[in-house]
Amino acid sequence: MMPTNEYVELYNGGYYVAGTRIGLDVVTYDFRRGRSAEAIFEAYPSIGSLAEVYGAIAFILEHAVEVDAYLRDQERILEEIKTQHPMPAELVERFERARERKAR
């Protein structure tokens, strides 16, 4: 289990930016894809402040090994859910079309 601090909290088995329902995984993936702290805050203003975003990023950098393990665990859980509850083909197709439009 990872530690927490004033910027990251454990809630219902998941890690979140403290005081929000913004998952640590969301911030981690955005940051690792090169999104700036300012862009992350703009995308998720409910984080509260740019300082909170920087605090979460500092946590991610300080606990990289633990964060990576957490992300792998989250991906495993998601795959289990997908296997147990497959989406209807029509819904999968709609998601793929939306993803393609966004990529353009």
MDTraj code that builds the backbone (N, CA, C; nanometers):
import mdtraj as md
import numpy as np

residues = "MET MET PRO THR ASN GLU TYR VAL GLU LEU TYR ASN GLY GLY TYR TYR VAL ALA GLY THR ARG ILE GLY LEU ASP VAL VAL THR TYR ASP PHE ARG ARG GLY ARG SER ALA GLU ALA ILE PHE GLU ALA TYR PRO SER ILE GLY SER LEU ALA GLU VAL TYR GLY ALA ILE ALA PHE ILE LEU GLU HIS ALA VAL GLU VAL ASP ALA TYR LEU ARG ASP GLN GLU ARG ILE LEU GLU GLU ILE LYS THR GLN HIS PRO MET PRO ALA GLU LEU VAL GLU ARG PHE GLU ARG ALA ARG GLU ARG LYS ALA ARG".split()
xyz = np.array([
    [0.0840, -0.1180, 0.0000],
    [0.0000, 0.0000, 0.0000],
    [0.0891, 0.1252, 0.0000],
    [0.0476, 0.2237, -0.0767],
    [0.1240, 0.3482, -0.0852],
    [0.0936, 0.4371, 0.0346],
    [0.1868, 0.5243, 0.0664],
    [0.1561, 0.6250, 0.1685],
    [0.0614, 0.7285, 0.1089],
    [0.0119, 0.8143, 0.1915],
    [-0.0671, 0.9285, 0.1449],
    [-0.0051, 1.0533, 0.2042],
    [-0.0521, 1.1681, 0.1577],
    [-0.0059, 1.2940, 0.2149],
    [-0.1164, 1.3970, 0.1994],
    [-0.0841, 1.5235, 0.2173],
    [-0.1888, 1.6259, 0.2088],
    [-0.2442, 1.6425, 0.0678],
    [-0.1767, 1.5867, -0.0336],
    [-0.2201, 1.6017, -0.1730],
    [-0.2835, 1.4763, -0.2314],
    [-0.2596, 1.3623, -0.1693],
    [-0.3112, 1.2351, -0.2205],
    [-0.3725, 1.1572, -0.1046],
    [-0.4961, 1.1064, -0.1277],
    [-0.5627, 1.0307, -0.0228],
    [-0.6136, 0.8974, -0.0762],
    [-0.6299, 0.8031, 0.0143],
    [-0.6864, 0.6723, -0.0163],
    [-0.8344, 0.6783, 0.0168],
    [-0.9186, 0.6374, -0.0787],
    [-1.0632, 0.6408, -0.0586],
    [-1.1235, 0.5223, -0.1315],
    [-1.1988, 0.4399, -0.0612],
    [-1.2636, 0.3221, -0.1215],
    [-1.1666, 0.2364, -0.2016],
    [-1.0457, 0.2206, -0.1522],
    [-0.9481, 0.1358, -0.2178],
    [-0.8739, 0.1994, -0.3340],
    [-0.9029, 0.3265, -0.3633],
    [-0.8357, 0.3954, -0.4729],
    [-0.7667, 0.5210, -0.4233],
    [-0.6701, 0.5669, -0.5001],
    [-0.5967, 0.6880, -0.4645],
    [-0.6493, 0.8052, -0.5462],
    [-0.6688, 0.9170, -0.4781],
    [-0.7277, 1.0364, -0.5384],
    [-0.6508, 1.1608, -0.4972],
    [-0.6632, 1.2654, -0.5793],
    [-0.6144, 1.3961, -0.5363],
    [-0.6988, 1.4314, -0.4149],
    [-0.6354, 1.4678, -0.3058],
    [-0.7030, 1.4894, -0.1781],
    [-0.8208, 1.5856, -0.1923],
    [-0.9326, 1.5444, -0.1341],
    [-1.0524, 1.6281, -0.1327],
    [-1.1312, 1.6259, -0.2625],
    [-1.0929, 1.5385, -0.3566],
    [-1.1617, 1.5316, -0.4861],
    [-1.1931, 1.3866, -0.5198],
    [-1.2592, 1.3681, -0.6296],
    [-1.2797, 1.2339, -0.6860],
    [-1.1986, 1.2202, -0.8147],
    [-1.0938, 1.3026, -0.8282],
    [-1.0027, 1.2924, -0.9421],
    [-0.8989, 1.1867, -0.9074],
    [-0.9008, 1.0771, -0.9818],
    [-0.8108, 0.9662, -0.9528],
    [-0.6649, 1.0024, -0.9759],
    [-0.5793, 0.9484, -0.8901],
    [-0.4361, 0.9685, -0.9072],
    [-0.3908, 0.9129, -1.0414],
    [-0.4579, 0.8076, -1.0884],
    [-0.4226, 0.7508, -1.2190],
    [-0.4451, 0.8511, -1.3314],
    [-0.5509, 0.9285, -1.3235],
    [-0.5800, 1.0292, -1.4272],
    [-0.4672, 1.1321, -1.4340],
    [-0.4287, 1.1840, -1.3189],
    [-0.3218, 1.2842, -1.3140],
    [-0.1896, 1.2217, -1.3602],
    [-0.1634, 1.0990, -1.3158],
    [-0.0386, 1.0317, -1.3533],
    [-0.0284, 1.0141, -1.5038],
    [-0.1347, 0.9594, -1.5652],
    [-0.1307, 0.9373, -1.7101],
    [-0.1174, 1.0690, -1.7856],
    [-0.1919, 1.1711, -1.7453],
    [-0.1811, 1.3014, -1.8129],
    [-0.0400, 1.3581, -1.8006],
    [0.0153, 1.3558, -1.6808],
    [0.1486, 1.4098, -1.6582],
    [0.2534, 1.3327, -1.7382],
    [0.2441, 1.2008, -1.7363],
    [0.3428, 1.1188, -1.8073],
    [0.3307, 1.1307, -1.9590],
    [0.2153, 1.1722, -2.0064],
    [0.1982, 1.1960, -2.1500],
    [0.2451, 1.3361, -2.1897],
    [0.2959, 1.4108, -2.0928],
    [0.3522, 1.5417, -2.1232],
    [0.2605, 1.6596, -2.0977],
    [0.1462, 1.6365, -2.0388],
    [0.0546, 1.7462, -2.0093],
    [0.1106, 1.8273, -1.8924],
    [0.1089, 1.9567, -1.9039],
    [0.1624, 2.0427, -1.7976],
    [0.0673, 2.0460, -1.6784],
    [0.1207, 2.0874, -1.5658],
    [0.0377, 2.1022, -1.4464],
    [-0.0760, 2.2003, -1.4728],
    [-0.0465, 2.3070, -1.5462],
    [-0.1488, 2.4070, -1.5783],
    [-0.2596, 2.3456, -1.6636],
    [-0.2222, 2.2634, -1.7615],
    [-0.3225, 2.1991, -1.8478],
    [-0.4051, 2.0970, -1.7695],
    [-0.3414, 2.0269, -1.6774],
    [-0.4150, 1.9318, -1.5934],
    [-0.5162, 2.0066, -1.5078],
    [-0.4734, 2.1169, -1.4482],
    [-0.5660, 2.1963, -1.3655],
    [-0.6803, 2.2522, -1.4496],
    [-0.6487, 2.2950, -1.5702],
    [-0.7530, 2.3478, -1.6592],
    [-0.8543, 2.2380, -1.6936],
    [-0.8060, 2.1159, -1.7147],
    [-0.8939, 2.0041, -1.7487],
    [-0.9755, 1.9564, -1.6284],
    [-0.9205, 1.9693, -1.5086],
    [-0.9849, 1.9205, -1.3866],
    [-0.9854, 2.0298, -1.2797],
    [-1.0599, 2.1372, -1.3001],
    [-1.0572, 2.2484, -1.2043],
    [-1.1068, 2.2108, -1.0645],
    [-1.1804, 2.1000, -1.0546],
    [-1.2277, 2.0597, -0.9216],
    [-1.1119, 2.0158, -0.8311],
    [-0.9914, 2.0036, -0.8871],
    [-0.8742, 1.9755, -0.8031],
    [-0.8575, 2.0879, -0.7017],
    [-0.8958, 2.2086, -0.7392],
    [-0.8972, 2.3176, -0.6421],
    [-0.7953, 2.4257, -0.6656],
    [-0.6710, 2.3869, -0.6966],
    [-0.5688, 2.4875, -0.7212],
    [-0.4524, 2.4246, -0.7962],
    [-0.3755, 2.5088, -0.8594],
    [-0.2558, 2.4629, -0.9284],
    [-0.1575, 2.4019, -0.8290],
    [-0.1525, 2.4564, -0.7084],
    [-0.0645, 2.4012, -0.6053],
    [-0.1006, 2.2562, -0.5738],
    [-0.2289, 2.2248, -0.5737],
    [-0.2724, 2.0869, -0.5489],
    [-0.2236, 1.9946, -0.6603],
    [-0.2288, 2.0423, -0.7847],
    [-0.1799, 1.9625, -0.8979],
    [-0.0303, 1.9369, -0.8809],
    [0.0451, 2.0424, -0.8494],
    [0.1892, 2.0254, -0.8290],
    [0.2170, 1.9314, -0.7125],
    [0.1372, 1.9374, -0.6089],
    [0.1538, 1.8454, -0.4957],
    [0.1321, 1.7014, -0.5375],
    [0.0291, 1.6777, -0.6183],
    [0.0024, 1.5419, -0.6669],
    [0.1158, 1.4951, -0.7577],
    [0.1657, 1.5831, -0.8435],
    [0.2771, 1.5475, -0.9319],
    [0.4021, 1.5149, -0.8505],
    [0.4291, 1.5942, -0.7469],
    [0.5445, 1.5659, -0.6604],
    [0.5286, 1.4283, -0.5961],
    [0.4076, 1.3957, -0.5523],
    [0.3809, 1.2642, -0.4939],
    [0.4100, 1.1548, -0.5960],
    [0.3624, 1.1726, -0.7195],
    [0.3843, 1.0748, -0.8267],
    [0.5337, 1.0540, -0.8499],
    [0.6088, 1.1618, -0.8527],
    [0.7532, 1.1522, -0.8762],
    [0.8259, 1.0879, -0.7580],
    [0.7836, 1.1208, -0.6369],
    [0.8491, 1.0673, -0.5173],
    [0.8175, 0.9200, -0.4938],
    [0.7054, 0.8732, -0.5448],
    [0.6605, 0.7357, -0.5206],
    [0.6384, 0.6620, -0.6523],
    [0.7296, 0.6808, -0.7471],
    [0.7126, 0.6268, -0.8823],
    [0.6931, 0.4750, -0.8832],
    [0.7694, 0.4023, -0.8049],
    [0.7585, 0.2562, -0.8029],
    [0.6214, 0.2144, -0.7514],
    [0.5782, 0.2753, -0.6422],
    [0.4479, 0.2416, -0.5845],
    [0.3343, 0.2824, -0.6782],
    [0.3463, 0.3976, -0.7424],
    [0.2440, 0.4442, -0.8359],
    [0.2355, 0.3484, -0.9542],
    [0.3497, 0.3055, -1.0065],
    [0.3485, 0.2097, -1.1176],
    [0.2784, 0.0801, -1.0773],
    [0.3063, 0.0305, -0.9584],
    [0.2416, -0.0919, -0.9100],
    [0.0906, -0.0705, -0.8966],
    [0.0517, 0.0443, -0.8448],
    [-0.0903, 0.0771, -0.8313],
    [-0.1581, 0.0815, -0.9679],
    [-0.0939, 0.1446, -1.0666],
    [-0.1522, 0.1539, -1.2007],
    [-0.1670, 0.0154, -1.2633],
    [-0.0668, -0.0699, -1.2457],
    [-0.0770, -0.2071, -1.2974],
    [-0.1938, -0.2805, -1.2321],
    [-0.2102, -0.2616, -1.1026],
    [-0.3197, -0.3256, -1.0300],
    [-0.4549, -0.2740, -1.0810],
    [-0.4651, -0.1436, -1.1038],
    [-0.5890, -0.0856, -1.1561],
    [-0.6206, -0.1412, -1.2945],
    [-0.5184, -0.1562, -1.3786],
    [-0.5389, -0.2120, -1.5134],
    [-0.5850, -0.3569, -1.5045],
    [-0.5282, -0.4331, -1.4126],
    [-0.5692, -0.5727, -1.3930],
    [-0.7154, -0.5805, -1.3506],
    [-0.7546, -0.4946, -1.2580],
    [-0.8930, -0.4920, -1.2109],
    [-0.9873, -0.4565, -1.3263],
    [-0.9489, -0.3579, -1.4066],
    [-1.0310, -0.3182, -1.5210],
    [-1.0477, -0.4336, -1.6195],
    [-0.9392, -0.5066, -1.6457],
    [-0.9480, -0.6211, -1.7369],
    [-1.0401, -0.7295, -1.6815],
    [-1.0345, -0.7525, -1.5501],
    [-1.1237, -0.8504, -1.4880],
    [-1.2694, -0.8085, -1.5038],
    [-1.2961, -0.6807, -1.4838],
    [-1.4329, -0.6296, -1.4980],
    [-1.4798, -0.6448, -1.6420],
    [-1.3924, -0.6095, -1.7372],
    [-1.4279, -0.6231, -1.8795],
    [-1.4589, -0.7673, -1.9149],
    [-1.3818, -0.8612, -1.8582],
    [-1.4025, -1.0027, -1.8867],
    [-1.5348, -1.0504, -1.8264],
    [-1.5636, -1.0058, -1.7057],
    [-1.6855, -1.0483, -1.6376],
    [-1.8112, -0.9812, -1.6937],
    [-1.7942, -0.8595, -1.7464],
    [-1.9081, -0.7816, -1.7953],
    [-1.8744, -0.7189, -1.9296],
    [-1.8705, -0.7994, -2.0355],
    [-1.8333, -0.7426, -2.1663],
    [-1.9364, -0.6404, -2.2144],
    [-1.8873, -0.5373, -2.2819],
    [-1.9761, -0.4351, -2.3371],
    [-2.0391, -0.4875, -2.4654],
    [-2.1624, -0.4468, -2.4928],
    [-2.2251, -0.4840, -2.6198],
    [-2.1428, -0.4290, -2.7368],
    [-2.1383, -0.5046, -2.8445],
    [-2.0587, -0.4672, -2.9620],
    [-2.0929, -0.3264, -3.0108],
    [-2.2201, -0.2899, -3.0079],
    [-2.2615, -0.1562, -3.0531],
    [-2.1960, -0.0468, -2.9689],
    [-2.1879, -0.0666, -2.8401],
    [-2.1269, 0.0320, -2.7511],
    [-1.9766, 0.0409, -2.7751],
    [-1.9112, -0.0726, -2.7937],
    [-1.7678, -0.0738, -2.8226],
    [-1.7415, 0.0045, -2.9507],
    [-1.8243, -0.0181, -3.0519],
    [-1.8086, 0.0517, -3.1795],
    [-1.8250, 0.2023, -3.1620],
    [-1.9205, 0.2454, -3.0820],
    [-1.9406, 0.3896, -3.0569],
    [-1.8191, 0.4502, -2.9883],
    [-1.7619, 0.3792, -2.8902],
    [-1.6424, 0.4280, -2.8215],
    [-1.5257, 0.4408, -2.9186],
    [-1.5097, 0.3408, -3.0048],
    [-1.4004, 0.3445, -3.1026],
    [-1.4158, 0.4623, -3.1979],
    [-1.5365, 0.4878, -3.2443],
    [-1.5598, 0.6028, -3.3330],
    [-1.5281, 0.7339, -3.2625],
    [-1.5697, 0.7446, -3.1360],
    [-1.5419, 0.8668, -3.0584],
    [-1.3913, 0.8834, -3.0377],
    [-1.3211, 0.7759, -3.0110],
    [-1.1763, 0.7799, -2.9914],
    [-1.1072, 0.8249, -3.1202],
    [-1.1529, 0.7733, -3.2331],
    [-1.0952, 0.8116, -3.3627],
    [-1.1171, 0.9609, -3.3911],
    [-1.2371, 1.0098, -3.3628],
    [-1.2655, 1.1523, -3.3831],
    [-1.1775, 1.2383, -3.2953],
    [-1.1584, 1.1975, -3.1722],
    [-1.0752, 1.2736, -3.0796],
    [-0.9287, 1.2745, -3.1234],
    [-0.8823, 1.1642, -3.1814],
    [-0.7438, 1.1526, -3.2250],
    [-0.7129, 1.2452, -3.3437],
    [-0.8139, 1.2794, -3.4194],
    [-0.7922, 1.3658, -3.5366],
    [-0.7709, 1.5050, -3.4982],
])
top = md.Topology()
chain = top.add_chain()
for i, resn in enumerate(residues, 1):
    res = top.add_residue(resn, chain, resSeq=i)
    for name in ("N", "CA", "C"):
        top.add_atom(name, md.element.get_by_symbol(name[0]), res)
traj = md.Trajectory(xyz[None], top)
